[in-house]
Amino acid sequence: MKKIKTKKQKSAKKNIPFLWKNLSFLKEDLIVFWKPISGVVVVYGLLYAFVVIGFNFILPILTRSTSTGVLVSEQNQDSVSKLISNISTSVGFVSGDEASTAVQFILFIVGFLALVSILRKTRKLGQAKISDAYFDGTSQFVSMVMIFIVLLIFLIPISIGSTILLAGISFATSIFESSVIFIIFCLLGILSIWLYMKYWPAIYIATLPSVRPMFALKQASKITKGHRFNIFFQFIGFFVLSLLLIVLLFTPVGLFLPIVSPYWLFILMLGFFATSTMYGFIVYRSLIDD
């Protein structure tokens, strides 16, 4: 006699790995897939250096006026001032000019698609060509652009909150008014963060063949349900640790080898681009049990 089920059994809530576990997965991926990852990142770096930085790539060398590679104006500065000055110079060097923002955006999407493509193919097939990652992997370029536009729209609440905070604090006449303004800023900021935590996997879902932006956003909303606080603290932890590591690696070079500090920061940013993309991919895979 068949047993008839009168109630639907609820599946247990799935637990996803937290920060340290995912960092160990990241380390394993870097060890196993370092060759294809390095190839994609090197191509991306060369494209960025040629298209965005251009002839400015040699300026850090041409603008140094002493044999030690230290500007005359920097010789009498204390260590902190020298480091801040070199950080500012290096950031300006890596960022390029304002006119290149759109080009940086396009290159970032191309590099991101290529990196995710190489990660998928090497996991599935054991090997993949860098050329295939850039030519075949970028087939979802239009969908990815639309996803990133949606993500930029999610910044509107926190942008409005920042404007209210900056303008309101100067006109506030009491602690109560200042508190209300700060609470409004916090609520709008939380809204932006919540939207990002809900929909961020769409950038990985949209890399799959023939996936439309709306479908990617809907699927992202489903797979992040119940895990958004976990995901938030994972990404906060990852970015804090990454920032600390970048500061630790850049500081000695910025202090003692200022002539190469812009190039060193450029290499560190390429490393951050690769590791942050891979870390996000690891968290995404944990959500879909891949």
N, C-alpha and C positions, 0 to 999 in steps of 0.2 A: 504494500500500500504506500503510495507516494505521500511524502510529508509536504503539506501545503504551507507556504510562508505567508503569514498574515501581515508582517511588518518588514519594511526594508531595513536591512542591516546597514548601519552607518560605518563607513570605513574610518579607520583610525587616522588621526591627523598625521600627515607626513612630516617628519623632522628632516631638516636640511643641515648640512655641515656648517659649523660656525667659522669664524675668522681664521683661527690657527690651523684648522683642518684644511680649509681651502688654500691657505698659504703653502701648506705642505704639498697639495696637489699642484699648485703653481710651480713650485720648485721642481717637482718630478717632470712636469711638462717642459720646463726650460732645459732640463738635462736631456730628455728624450728627443725633443723636437728642435733643438737649438739651431741646427743647420737650416731647415726651411724657414724658420722664424727669422733668423739673421739675414737670410737672403731677401725676404720681403721687406724687412726694416731698412736694409742698406739701399735697396731700390727706392723706397719711400724717402729716405734721407737725401739721396742724390737728387731726386725730383724736387724736393723742398729747397735744397741748397741752390739749385739752378734756377728754379722758377720764382721762389719767394725772396731769397736772400740775394741772389744774383751776384753782381760785381762787389757788393758789400761784403762778400765772404772773405775778401783779402784785406778789408779795411782795418781790422784789429792789428794786423802786422804793420801796415803802412803808416798808421797814426801813432806808433810808439817812437819816441824821440831819443831813447838812450840805448846803449848796448845791452843793458840788463833787461830791457823790455818793460821798464817802468816809466810812466810819464813823469816829466819834471814836476808837474803840479801834484803828483801823488807821493813824491819822495818825502815830504815833510808831514804827511798825514799819519794819524795813529792807525792802528790795525783795524779797528771797527769802522772808521771812516773809509779806509782803503777798501775793505771788504764790501761795504755798502755801495761804494762807487763802482767797483768791478761787477757787482750783481746787477746794478742798473744798466751798465754798459752791455753786459752779456744778455740781459733780458731784451734790451732794444735790438741787439744783433739778431737774436733768435726770432723775435716777433716780426721783423721786417717793418715796412711802412704801412700806414693805414690803408693805402690803396690796394694792398695785397690780401686784405681780409677775405674777400670772396674767393680768391685763388687758394688760400689756406684752407678754407671750408671745403672746397671741391677736392683738394689733395687729401685732406683728412678722411673724407668719405671713401675715396679710392683706396687709400692705404688700409682703412678699417675693413673694407670688403675683402681686399686681398688677404689680409691677415686671418680673418675668420674663415675664408675659403681654404687657405693652406692648413689651418688647424683641423677643419672637418675632413679634408682629404687625407691628411697624414694619419689621422685616427682611424679612418675607414680602410684606406688602401696601404698604409704603411709608408707611402712616399707620394710626393706631388711635385710638379714643376712650378717654379716661380712664375714663369710666363703664363701658365694656365691660371694661376691665382689672380693675376692682374687682368687677363683678357676674359676668362670665363667667370671668374668670381665677381667681376664688376657689372654683371648683367642686370643686377637689381639696383643700379645706381639711382634711377628716377624714384623708385619706391623709398629708397633710403633718404633721399633729399626731402621727400615729403614727411617722413617720420621725424627727421631732425627739425624741420620747420614746426611741426607740432610740439616737439620738446622745447623749442625756443618760445613758443606761445605760452607754455607752462611757466615761463619766467615772468610773465606779465604781473601776476599777483604780487610777487616779492618786489618787483620793480616799483609798482604803485606804493607798496608799503614803505619802501626805502625813501621815496619822494615825500610821502606823508611824514615820515619820521624826521627827515632833514629839515623840511619846511616847518613842520609843526613845533618841533622843540624850540626853535628860535622865537616863536610867537606865544608859546605856552607861558601862562602867568602864575600857575600854581602846580604843586606836585600832582594833584588830581588830574589836571589836563595832560601833564607829561606822561602820567601812568596810562591814561586812556589811549594816547597816541602810540605809546610803546606796545600796548596790548593789541592794537589794530595791526601794527607792523608784524608782531609775532604771529597773529592769526593768518595774515596774508602769506607770511613766510612758510608757515606750516602747510598751507594749502598748496603752494608750489612744490614743497618737498613731498607731500603725499601724492601728488600727481606723478612726480618722477618715480617714486617707489612703486607706484601702481603700473606704470606703462613702460619703464626702462627696457624690459626684455624685448620690446618690439624691434629694437635696433638689431637684435640677433635673429629674431624670427623673420624679419624682412630680408635677410640675406639668403633665405631659402628660395629655390627657383619658383617663379610664377606666383609668389605671395604678394597680395595687395596690401597697401598700408592699413586700411580699415580692419582687415582680417588680423594683421599682426598686432594691432592695438587691442582688439577684442581678446585674442589669445593671451596677450601679456597680462591683461586684467585678471583673467581666470587663473593663471599659474602663480601669480603673486599673492593671491588671496590667502590670508592667514599667515603670511611670512614677511609682511612689509616692515615691521619693526626690526626683525632679524636682519633683513637686507639693508636697512638704513644703517644700523650699527656696524655691519660688515664693511660697507663702503666708507663710512666715517673712519673706522679703524684702519682700513687699507690706505686711504689717502693721508692720514696723519703719519703712519709709519713711512709711507713713500716720501712725504715732505721732509721728515727727519733724516731719512737716508740721503736724500738729495743734498740737504744742507751739510751733512757730515762729509759727503764726498766732494762737494764744491768748495767748502771753506779753505782747506789747505792750498788748493790750486788758485783760488781767488786771492789769497794772501801772498803766496810766494812765486806763482807763475801767472801773473795777470795777462801776459801776452797770449796765453792759450786758454784763458778762462772762458771766453765766448764760445770757442769750439768745444770745450769740455761740457759746458752747459747744454750745448746743442746735442751732444752725444747722450747726456743724461736724460734730456727730454725725449729723445728717440727711445731710450730704454723704458721710460715711464709710459710712453704711448703703447709699446708692446706689452708690458706687464699689466697695465690697467685693462687693456682690451682682453688679454688672456684671463685675467682674474674675473672680469665680468662674464666671460664665456663659461668659466668654471661654475660660477654661481647660477647662471642660466641653465646649464646642464643638470645641476642638482635639483632644480625645480621641475624638470621634465623627466627625471630618472633616466637620463641618458648615460 
